[in-house]
Amino acid sequence: MGRPAIVIKQKWEIYTMKKVMKMAVLLGIVLLQACYPAAKNCVVKEEPDKKSMDLWNFTGMNWSLWNRNTREQILSDSEMEKRADYLKGLGVNTVFINGLHFRLSFLDRNKRTLEQLKRVTAICHARGMKVIEHLDLTIPLYLGTSDMLKHPEWLQIDARYGSTVARWYCFNNPDFQKWSINYLKDLLRKTDVDGFSLDEVGYSISRIKEEIFCGCGYCRKKLKEDTRVLLSENSNSLFWNNYDDSAWRRYVKWRITSKRDYMIKVSDELRKIRPDIFFTGYNTNFANVYARDHGGCMWEDSKVPNMFTGIEIWVRLSTTASFPFIMADLKLRSAIADHWNRPSWIIVTPEDDETFIFTWAMTRMAKQRPWINKTLIPEGQMKKCLAAPPFMNDENCRILTDIGVLFSTQARDAYKDSSAHGFPVTGWLEFLIMNNIQADALMDDDLNPEILSKYRLLILPNSSALSEKQIAALISFIEKGGSVICSLETGGLNENGESRGSNLFLNHYGLKNIKMNKGGIKLFPSPWYDEKDFSVTLNDRFAVPEIDGKDFKVLAELESQGKRYPGIMIKKIGKGNLLYSGVELGNLYFMNEILKGGKIPVWHGEKYAPFLMKILTTAYDGRFLSAPVKVPDGLIYYIYKDSSNGSLIIQTLNTAGRKNLFQGDGPLKEKITYPANGGMVVDILYPGSARPSATVVQADGNGRTVECKRLDSEYIRLDVPGEILKTYSIIRIDKGE
């Protein structure tokens, strides 16, 4: 699939800035960093002649301490060479240079910073390693001597109240753009660095009174040129935060795309000097409000030329205990990487072998390339993982599945509460992962006939905002035998979040006049569901459609204020099914990150797993491409197929100990890795006549052959003994003779 062309408006006019408020607080800036002697000079070639970075085999690690270091810890050439040799010996091929991170606070040290980077880059290049400069150019006030006093006119301005923010420059300001791009161009020419990791390119986030950044003259001008939207001058206007107003939604979307536009401009200018320069795009959150309000969206960032997108994952016990959320989130990021057929990276911060191997498994199962946030790696599993040869060609491997779950940025941006779509998507992914149903996450641009032809079942959790072209693709998908699970307002809005007056998608199948409600409801799936007394109580949004015709079969009723309505219904359409739910099923399984004081919240998702499985199997109506026959509680596996040779790679993660933490509130425990209880038996689609061979390629039983027999001409059965299934194991299946 080709990259879409992105047209960037580059006409700028000098706009007279309003006088920026004086900020007395700046007068109290304290110099917390001392000056250090200048580093020695090191000459490198001005026009590098090197191969492009092999991102599919990227393994990164910090050169020195984290962002706040002074870059003076490793000074002499002998120390630098020793450090480079150590990293090379670990299997690291990319070095991240940290320190003096908030660069505008340390411009007085710029000459020494540049000289040190030149020396490190030359030493690493001599050993075949790439170098990424990790810095921040938009935050002028942090530690050290702030450059903000020189350019207060660059500061972001609250669009609603007119106040400035003392911590963030506006990247739409043409003078700041010119300065920042020239700074990077100069650094690139003089150091021969291979890439940049540019943090915090975004808009300031309101913490006090719902300020909206940025409303400087340049932002207002660009917004008008790009969208025809004029920001209100009235702080009390109903325009602000009003998602019923299409102008507000266009402004929200513009904040995201304007950040992308700036990064494209940076990329275009730097690629004139070095075409293979690359950027590690940084966005911690993707499916939630932060991604939108900060102006960062990994999907839009991925459209920047030479962009290598990624996130951070702070690997501590609280993080690994919330692994269902983490693994679902990584699925979303893998969806972007797979869409563009390129990898993504992830920061891992291991505290010990136990947390490292668990998180290493999560990231590698999602094909994420590691950036190790450490300076030293102790003996043990960390070092073994880094040194291990590759067991899977990520570029050629895709999950063996015909089930897709749509995450739609169009739907995310249609609501004030972006969790109206993001949470149920995450819940569905968590359910599928925890129950070993192989599935892909899909993006809006994947709703086209070519991509959809690969799937049998699509799950559209309140995918409200769909274009007419996307709806036509979905209707064609169903007509050709595909099935869909959808909910609430799916298809009720256009791609810009605007109501069409009628739901083009659901109306096509006889569901009309859908009325949205909110309040306490109860869902009764009996007698369709085997468990007679089972019911679901929710305090959530729900939808009540009018059913036109008798083709729908009601699977469950919902009750609200003493009245009962059709709650879940299914319609057979040729060889496929349309299953519609008036409640958001994904929310039943949703588990968020663990955020409060290292405590584990009570999680009730698993009690709904059999009910969701019945929903899934009813809509799918066939034999899954892979199915667990006997799998120990807590064992999760991903099955990849290598398109280059037809091999299957099964990665397993033992989560048994961490699952035990979900039982109630309480402090996190240490040493929570437990062995799997019994072996793993899985049936997998693998057409052929010969008996395939299965070998453990990474685990304690490395190189051991395990049983894999053919059931018929289509399916095989893999049987892995329990003693092999440690925290993380990998099994490879090849075609037999």
DRENSE-371731 format. One line per field, with one value per residue (C-alpha): residue number from 0; residue in one letter; x, y, z. Coordinates in steps of 0.5 Angstrom, whole numbers, plus 500, padded with zeros to 3 digits. Example, Ala and Ser with C-alpha at 12.3 -4.5 7.8 and 13.67 -1.06 7.14 Angstrom:
! residues 2
num 0,1
residu A,S
u 525,527
v 491,498
w 516,514
//
This chain:
! residues 737
num 0,1,2,3,4,5,6,7,8,9,10,11,12,13,14,15,16,17,18,19,20,21,22,23,24,25,26,27,28,29,30,31,32,33,34,35,36,37,38,39,40,41,42,43,44,45,46,47,48,49,50,51,52,53,54,55,56,57,58,59,60,61,62,63,64,65,66,67,68,69,70,71,72,73,74,75,76,77,78,79,80,81,82,83,84,85,86,87,88,89,90,91,92,93,94,95,96,97,98,99,100,101,102,103,104,105,106,107,108,109,110,111,112,113,114,115,116,117,118,119,120,121,122,123,124,125,126,127,128,129,130,131,132,133,134,135,136,137,138,139,140,141,142,143,144,145,146,147,148,149,150,151,152,153,154,155,156,157,158,159,160,161,162,163,164,165,166,167,168,169,170,171,172,173,174,175,176,177,178,179,180,181,182,183,184,185,186,187,188,189,190,191,192,193,194,195,196,197,198,199,200,201,202,203,204,205,206,207,208,209,210,211,212,213,214,215,216,217,218,219,220,221,222,223,224,225,226,227,228,229,230,231,232,233,234,235,236,237,238,239,240,241,242,243,244,245,246,247,248,249,250,251,252,253,254,255,256,257,258,259,260,261,262,263,264,265,266,267,268,269,270,271,272,273,274,275,276,277,278,279,280,281,282,283,284,285,286,287,288,289,290,291,292,293,294,295,296,297,298,299,300,301,302,303,304,305,306,307,308,309,310,311,312,313,314,315,316,317,318,319,320,321,322,323,324,325,326,327,328,329,330,331,332,333,334,335,336,337,338,339,340,341,342,343,344,345,346,347,348,349,350,351,352,353,354,355,356,357,358,359,360,361,362,363,364,365,366,367,368,369,370,371,372,373,374,375,376,377,378,379,380,381,382,383,384,385,386,387,388,389,390,391,392,393,394,395,396,397,398,399,400,401,402,403,404,405,406,407,408,409,410,411,412,413,414,415,416,417,418,419,420,421,422,423,424,425,426,427,428,429,430,431,432,433,434,435,436,437,438,439,440,441,442,443,444,445,446,447,448,449,450,451,452,453,454,455,456,457,458,459,460,461,462,463,464,465,466,467,468,469,470,471,472,473,474,475,476,477,478,479,480,481,482,483,484,485,486,487,488,489,490,491,492,493,494,495,496,497,498,499,500,501,502,503,504,505,506,507,508,509,510,511,512,513,514,515,516,517,518,519,520,521,522,523,524,525,526,527,528,529,530,531,532,533,534,535,536,537,538,539,540,541,542,543,544,545,546,547,548,549,550,551,552,553,554,555,556,557,558,559,560,561,562,563,564,565,566,567,568,569,570,571,572,573,574,575,576,577,578,579,580,581,582,583,584,585,586,587,588,589,590,591,592,593,594,595,596,597,598,599,600,601,602,603,604,605,606,607,608,609,610,611,612,613,614,615,616,617,618,619,620,621,622,623,624,625,626,627,628,629,630,631,632,633,634,635,636,637,638,639,640,641,642,643,644,645,646,647,648,649,650,651,652,653,654,655,656,657,658,659,660,661,662,663,664,665,666,667,668,669,670,671,672,673,674,675,676,677,678,679,680,681,682,683,684,685,686,687,688,689,690,691,692,693,694,695,696,697,698,699,700,701,702,703,704,705,706,707,708,709,710,711,712,713,714,715,716,717,718,719,720,721,722,723,724,725,726,727,728,729,730,731,732,733,734,735,736
residu M,G,R,P,A,I,V,I,K,Q,K,W,E,I,Y,T,M,K,K,V,M,K,M,A,V,L,L,G,I,V,L,L,Q,A,C,Y,P,A,A,K,N,C,V,V,K,E,E,P,D,K,K,S,M,D,L,W,N,F,T,G,M,N,W,S,L,W,N,R,N,T,R,E,Q,I,L,S,D,S,E,M,E,K,R,A,D,Y,L,K,G,L,G,V,N,T,V,F,I,N,G,L,H,F,R,L,S,F,L,D,R,N,K,R,T,L,E,Q,L,K,R,V,T,A,I,C,H,A,R,G,M,K,V,I,E,H,L,D,L,T,I,P,L,Y,L,G,T,S,D,M,L,K,H,P,E,W,L,Q,I,D,A,R,Y,G,S,T,V,A,R,W,Y,C,F,N,N,P,D,F,Q,K,W,S,I,N,Y,L,K,D,L,L,R,K,T,D,V,D,G,F,S,L,D,E,V,G,Y,S,I,S,R,I,K,E,E,I,F,C,G,C,G,Y,C,R,K,K,L,K,E,D,T,R,V,L,L,S,E,N,S,N,S,L,F,W,N,N,Y,D,D,S,A,W,R,R,Y,V,K,W,R,I,T,S,K,R,D,Y,M,I,K,V,S,D,E,L,R,K,I,R,P,D,I,F,F,T,G,Y,N,T,N,F,A,N,V,Y,A,R,D,H,G,G,C,M,W,E,D,S,K,V,P,N,M,F,T,G,I,E,I,W,V,R,L,S,T,T,A,S,F,P,F,I,M,A,D,L,K,L,R,S,A,I,A,D,H,W,N,R,P,S,W,I,I,V,T,P,E,D,D,E,T,F,I,F,T,W,A,M,T,R,M,A,K,Q,R,P,W,I,N,K,T,L,I,P,E,G,Q,M,K,K,C,L,A,A,P,P,F,M,N,D,E,N,C,R,I,L,T,D,I,G,V,L,F,S,T,Q,A,R,D,A,Y,K,D,S,S,A,H,G,F,P,V,T,G,W,L,E,F,L,I,M,N,N,I,Q,A,D,A,L,M,D,D,D,L,N,P,E,I,L,S,K,Y,R,L,L,I,L,P,N,S,S,A,L,S,E,K,Q,I,A,A,L,I,S,F,I,E,K,G,G,S,V,I,C,S,L,E,T,G,G,L,N,E,N,G,E,S,R,G,S,N,L,F,L,N,H,Y,G,L,K,N,I,K,M,N,K,G,G,I,K,L,F,P,S,P,W,Y,D,E,K,D,F,S,V,T,L,N,D,R,F,A,V,P,E,I,D,G,K,D,F,K,V,L,A,E,L,E,S,Q,G,K,R,Y,P,G,I,M,I,K,K,I,G,K,G,N,L,L,Y,S,G,V,E,L,G,N,L,Y,F,M,N,E,I,L,K,G,G,K,I,P,V,W,H,G,E,K,Y,A,P,F,L,M,K,I,L,T,T,A,Y,D,G,R,F,L,S,A,P,V,K,V,P,D,G,L,I,Y,Y,I,Y,K,D,S,S,N,G,S,L,I,I,Q,T,L,N,T,A,G,R,K,N,L,F,Q,G,D,G,P,L,K,E,K,I,T,Y,P,A,N,G,G,M,V,V,D,I,L,Y,P,G,S,A,R,P,S,A,T,V,V,Q,A,D,G,N,G,R,T,V,E,C,K,R,L,D,S,E,Y,I,R,L,D,V,P,G,E,I,L,K,T,Y,S,I,I,R,I,D,K,G,E
u 500,503,504,499,501,501,501,504,502,508,506,507,506,509,504,504,504,500,505,506,505,511,512,516,517,522,526,527,530,536,542,542,547,555,559,564,570,570,570,576,574,573,573,568,566,561,557,556,556,553,547,540,539,536,530,527,533,534,536,538,541,543,550,550,545,538,535,538,545,550,554,560,560,564,569,576,577,579,573,568,571,571,563,562,566,561,555,557,558,551,549,546,547,544,546,542,545,542,543,542,535,531,536,533,535,542,544,550,553,552,559,561,555,556,563,562,556,561,566,561,558,565,567,560,560,567,564,558,553,548,547,541,541,535,533,527,527,520,520,525,524,526,533,539,540,533,533,526,528,530,524,518,514,515,511,504,498,492,487,481,484,490,495,502,505,512,514,512,514,509,512,507,511,515,521,521,521,527,531,529,530,537,539,538,541,547,548,547,552,557,556,554,549,544,537,534,529,525,520,515,513,506,501,501,496,491,492,488,482,481,486,486,493,495,492,498,497,500,496,490,492,494,488,484,488,487,480,477,475,476,477,472,475,470,472,465,463,459,465,470,470,463,464,457,460,463,468,471,472,476,480,481,483,488,492,494,495,499,504,505,506,511,515,514,517,523,524,524,529,534,533,536,542,542,536,537,536,531,526,524,517,515,508,506,499,495,488,486,485,492,494,488,489,497,496,500,497,502,497,499,506,507,506,512,517,523,519,520,514,514,513,515,513,516,517,516,511,505,506,507,501,497,499,493,492,499,499,492,496,502,497,494,502,503,497,500,507,504,500,506,510,515,517,516,520,519,523,523,526,528,529,531,531,524,521,525,524,516,516,521,516,510,514,517,510,508,514,516,524,527,530,533,533,539,547,549,546,547,549,542,536,537,544,542,536,540,545,540,540,534,528,523,524,519,518,515,511,504,499,495,488,482,479,480,478,478,481,478,482,475,471,476,475,468,467,469,470,475,474,467,471,478,476,471,477,482,477,476,483,484,479,482,489,487,483,488,484,489,487,489,488,486,486,481,485,485,477,478,476,484,485,478,479,484,478,472,470,471,469,467,466,462,466,461,465,465,466,461,467,468,461,461,467,464,457,461,465,459,456,462,461,464,461,461,460,458,455,451,452,457,456,452,457,461,469,469,464,458,451,448,441,440,445,447,451,445,439,442,440,434,436,433,432,437,436,442,440,444,443,443,441,441,442,439,442,437,435,440,446,447,447,440,441,447,445,450,448,451,451,453,450,446,442,435,434,427,428,425,423,423,430,434,434,434,440,439,434,436,432,432,427,422,422,425,428,432,439,443,441,444,442,444,446,449,455,456,453,451,451,449,449,446,451,458,461,468,467,465,472,476,482,486,493,494,496,494,499,502,495,491,484,479,478,471,473,474,467,464,469,465,459,464,466,459,458,464,463,456,458,464,460,466,472,478,484,487,484,486,485,488,492,494,491,495,499,498,501,501,502,505,506,512,510,517,518,511,514,510,513,509,511,508,508,506,502,500,503,501,494,493,494,487,483,483,486,492,500,504,508,515,517,511,513,510,511,505,500,501,502,499,495,493,490,493,491,497,495,499,500,506,507,510,516,516,522,523,528,528,527,530,529,532,533,528,523,516,510,506,502,497,489,487,489,488,490,495,496,502,503,508,510,509,516,518,513,517,516,517,518,518,517,518,514,516,513,515,517
v 500,507,513,518,525,530,537,542,550,553,561,565,572,576,577,582,579,582,584,578,578,579,573,575,568,568,572,567,562,559,556,549,546,548,549,544,544,544,537,535,536,530,531,527,526,532,528,521,515,509,505,507,505,497,499,492,490,496,495,501,503,509,512,515,517,519,526,530,528,533,529,530,523,520,525,522,518,512,512,513,507,503,505,504,497,495,497,493,487,487,487,494,497,504,509,514,520,523,529,537,534,541,544,551,551,550,554,556,549,548,548,543,539,539,537,531,529,529,525,520,519,518,513,509,509,506,500,500,503,508,515,518,525,525,532,537,544,546,547,553,553,547,547,551,558,559,562,564,571,572,570,571,572,565,562,559,563,560,561,562,567,570,568,565,559,559,553,551,555,555,550,554,561,562,565,559,554,557,557,550,547,551,548,541,542,545,540,534,538,538,531,526,524,519,521,525,523,530,530,534,537,539,544,545,541,545,543,549,552,549,553,552,552,555,561,566,570,565,559,563,564,557,555,559,558,550,549,556,556,562,562,565,571,570,566,564,562,556,554,552,544,543,537,538,544,542,548,545,538,541,545,539,535,541,541,534,535,542,538,533,539,542,535,534,541,539,532,535,540,535,530,535,534,527,523,517,521,519,521,517,520,520,519,515,515,514,512,517,524,526,524,529,535,535,535,528,522,516,515,522,522,516,520,524,522,517,517,511,511,509,510,509,503,504,497,496,491,496,496,488,487,491,487,486,494,494,488,491,498,495,492,499,501,494,496,503,499,494,499,502,496,498,497,501,502,502,504,499,501,494,494,487,480,478,485,485,478,479,486,484,478,483,488,482,479,485,486,492,494,495,502,500,505,503,504,497,490,485,478,474,474,481,480,473,477,482,477,472,471,474,468,471,476,481,485,478,476,477,475,468,471,473,477,485,490,497,503,509,516,519,516,518,525,525,525,530,523,520,513,513,509,508,504,499,498,496,492,487,487,485,480,477,477,474,468,467,469,471,478,484,492,496,503,508,507,499,500,498,492,490,490,487,481,478,478,474,478,485,488,495,498,504,506,512,516,513,516,514,510,506,504,502,498,495,493,490,486,483,482,477,473,477,478,484,486,493,497,503,509,505,509,514,520,522,522,529,527,530,527,525,525,518,512,510,503,500,503,499,493,495,498,505,511,509,513,514,514,514,511,504,498,491,486,479,474,468,463,464,464,458,460,462,467,471,478,484,491,497,505,507,509,505,505,503,502,500,494,494,487,480,478,480,474,478,474,479,484,490,493,500,504,498,497,492,493,489,489,484,482,478,478,473,476,470,467,472,475,482,482,489,491,496,496,497,490,492,495,489,487,493,494,500,502,501,508,509,508,501,498,493,495,489,487,483,482,475,473,476,472,466,471,475,468,466,473,472,465,466,472,468,462,457,454,459,459,457,455,453,446,445,452,453,459,465,463,467,466,470,466,469,467,468,470,469,461,459,458,459,462,462,466,464,469,466,471,466,470,477,474,473,480,482,479,485,492,491,492,489,483,481,475,474,469,462,456,454,449,444,443,447,444,448,447,451,452,450,446,441,433,433,432,439,439,444,446,450,456,460,458,453,447,451,446,441,438,438,434,437,432,433,433,433,437,444,443,441,440,443,440,443,440,444,444,448,454,458,466,467,461,461,455,455,450,449,445,437,433
w 500,498,503,502,499,504,502,507,506,507,506,512,513,519,524,529,536,542,547,551,559,563,567,574,576,571,575,580,575,579,576,578,573,573,567,565,561,553,550,545,538,533,525,521,514,512,507,510,505,509,509,511,519,519,523,523,527,531,538,542,549,553,552,559,564,563,561,566,566,564,559,562,565,560,557,555,548,552,556,550,546,552,553,545,546,552,548,542,546,548,541,541,534,536,541,544,547,553,557,557,554,555,550,551,558,556,550,554,553,546,544,549,547,540,541,545,540,534,538,541,533,530,535,535,527,527,531,526,531,529,534,535,539,544,546,547,543,545,552,554,562,566,569,567,564,560,553,554,556,549,546,550,543,542,547,547,548,551,546,551,556,553,558,556,558,561,559,552,545,539,533,529,530,523,527,532,526,523,529,531,524,523,530,528,521,524,529,523,519,524,528,522,527,524,527,532,538,539,545,547,540,542,545,553,557,561,569,572,568,561,558,550,547,542,540,538,532,528,530,529,522,520,523,518,512,513,516,515,523,527,534,538,542,548,553,555,548,547,542,547,549,545,541,538,534,528,528,535,532,526,531,535,529,526,533,531,524,525,530,524,519,523,523,516,515,519,516,509,511,514,509,504,508,509,505,510,517,521,527,533,534,541,543,550,549,543,545,550,551,552,545,543,547,547,540,539,535,533,527,524,527,522,516,517,512,515,522,527,531,539,546,553,558,565,567,574,578,577,570,569,573,568,562,559,558,556,551,548,547,544,539,537,535,531,527,525,524,520,516,513,513,518,525,531,538,545,551,557,563,567,574,575,571,573,570,564,561,562,559,553,552,551,547,542,542,539,534,538,537,544,547,553,558,562,562,565,564,569,568,567,562,560,557,554,551,548,545,543,535,532,532,527,521,523,517,513,519,521,526,523,524,520,526,526,531,529,532,529,530,527,532,538,536,535,542,548,552,547,552,548,543,546,552,548,543,548,552,546,545,552,552,545,548,554,551,546,540,535,532,529,530,524,523,519,513,513,511,504,500,499,506,509,504,509,514,516,522,524,531,530,538,537,531,530,525,518,511,505,502,508,509,502,503,510,506,500,506,509,502,500,506,512,519,523,531,532,537,539,534,529,522,525,524,518,518,521,527,524,524,517,520,519,520,513,515,520,516,510,515,518,524,524,529,534,540,545,552,559,565,569,565,566,560,560,555,557,554,548,553,557,564,566,571,568,567,566,570,567,568,561,555,551,544,542,535,531,528,521,518,522,520,526,532,539,543,549,552,556,561,563,568,568,560,556,549,544,547,542,536,530,522,517,511,506,509,514,520,522,530,533,541,544,550,549,550,550,556,560,560,560,565,565,567,575,577,584,589,587,588,584,583,583,576,574,566,567,569,563,558,557,555,550,547,546,542,538,536,534,530,527,526,524,525,528,524,531,537,544,546,553,555,562,566,565,559,553,546,539,533,527,520,516,509,506,508,511,517,524,530,537,542,549,555,562,566,572,577,575,574,581,583,580,586,590,592,596,595,589,591,589,586,582,577,577,572,568,570,565,557,552,546,540,534,528,521,517,510,507,507,510,518,520,525,531,535,541,539,545,552,557,553,547,540,543,538,541,538,532,528,523,524,517,510,514,521,525,533,537,544,548,555,561,563,557,558,563,563,555,550,543,538,531,526,519,513,514,508
//
